[in-house]
Amino acid sequence: MDGSERRREAMCRAIRPLQRDRLLKIAAGEDGRTRSLRLTATDEARLKAATAKWLEAQKKFEMTFAARNAAELRSVLQRVASIN
């Protein structure tokens, strides 16, 4: 399995739960090899509400933890996430 096949399989694994829970609309793409994915209208609204709550939580976190400490923590977490 080459890199593109692994990426495709990883994408399919990520999409399956969203499709199962009917959070995505999947349609044919421009050619037979592609698909078009869209959030449902209900889930676009959910995403918008969740984003607002996420931003509020981040603001509270930075106020409590201090912006500099929060930035340092994010930097460390990014390095951890990039470990292969």
Secondary structure in CASP SS format (residue, H / E / C, confidence):
PFRMAT SS
TARGET T0000
AUTHOR 0000-0000-0000
METHOD secondary structure of the structure
MODEL  1
M C 1.00
D C 1.00
G H 1.00
S H 1.00
E H 1.00
R H 1.00
R H 1.00
R H 1.00
E H 1.00
A H 1.00
M H 1.00
C H 1.00
R H 1.00
A H 1.00
I H 1.00
R H 1.00
P H 1.00
L H 1.00
Q H 1.00
R H 1.00
D C 1.00
R C 1.00
L C 1.00
L E 1.00
K E 1.00
I E 1.00
A E 1.00
A E 1.00
G C 1.00
E C 1.00
D C 1.00
G C 1.00
R C 1.00
T C 1.00
R E 1.00
S E 1.00
L E 1.00
R E 1.00
L E 1.00
T C 1.00
A H 1.00
T H 1.00
D H 1.00
E H 1.00
A H 1.00
R H 1.00
L H 1.00
K H 1.00
A H 1.00
A H 1.00
T H 1.00
A H 1.00
K H 1.00
W H 1.00
L H 1.00
E H 1.00
A H 1.00
Q H 1.00
K H 1.00
K H 1.00
F H 1.00
E H 1.00
M H 1.00
T H 1.00
F H 1.00
A C 1.00
A H 1.00
R H 1.00
N H 1.00
A H 1.00
A H 1.00
E H 1.00
L H 1.00
R H 1.00
S H 1.00
V H 1.00
L H 1.00
Q H 1.00
R H 1.00
V H 1.00
A H 1.00
S C 1.00
I C 1.00
N C 1.00
END
